[in-house]
Amino acid sequence: MRQDACMEIRVDDGSVRTIRGVLFDMDGTIVDSGASTVRTWTQWAERMGVADRLEILHGQPAIETVRALFPNATPEELAGLCADQTVAEREDLDGVVAMPGAHDLFAFLEENKIPWAVVTSADLLLAQARLGSAGITPPILVTCEDITHGKPHPEPFLLGASLIGVDITECVVVEDAPAGVQAGLASGAVTAALNGHVATVGISDLVHLRELLAD
């Protein structure tokens, strides 16, 4: 593992952890895509006749939401059921923007030579579309196509840490969804959670995280 510049962060138990890298979830963490997600999934569920049973599994690959609705479908059928939804999400970029404080945080990390990556459950084309709409160009991007086990399994974040060349225990994982928080904690990373989820450290937004790292 390479030895980059480091920072320290005080976590919720009062201890101080050394940080050499940051791994960001995408949707709901650095990209505001909530309205698009709800629109496209609702329209898809109505077409499929399952609108009354739809529960979007935020933070997990789209196929997991489909599998929950169609538990007896074959892998081929699941792929087919996902196809239209995946295309619709790529095309519906209305209101898809960077979360407040995202660009300032990225600039802060780069100024301080702290490597970072985006680790998302989206596929590559959807990730590129949404990140592009938000004006974000990550140095490293991990998508669902790069891994075998998606969140809440720790594999995505372990891969992200290896790609930025930092030990996972010296990374901050930034997440907004239960599956992602679980994956971050299971990986051994310091896990910064939005939306009140219990993790290593709770944050109100990305501005708050920057303040914690800058202290």
SULNOR-V292396 format. One record per run of one state. SS is the DSSP state (H for helix, E for strand, - for the rest). FROM is the first residue (numbers start at 1). LEN is the number of residues. Records with the same first field share a line. If there is no record, write none. Layout:
SS: FROM-LEN, FROM-LEN
This chain:
-: 1-6, 11-5, 20-1, 25-2, 28-3, 33-1, 49-2, 54-8, 70-5, 92-5, 99-3, 112-3, 120-4, 134-7, 143-1, 147-8, 165-3, 176-2, 188-2, 194-7, 203-3, 215-1
E: 7-4, 16-4, 21-4, 27-1, 31-2, 97-2, 115-5, 141-2, 171-5, 190-4, 201-2
H: 34-15, 51-3, 62-8, 75-17, 102-10, 124-10, 144-3, 155-10, 168-3, 178-10, 206-9
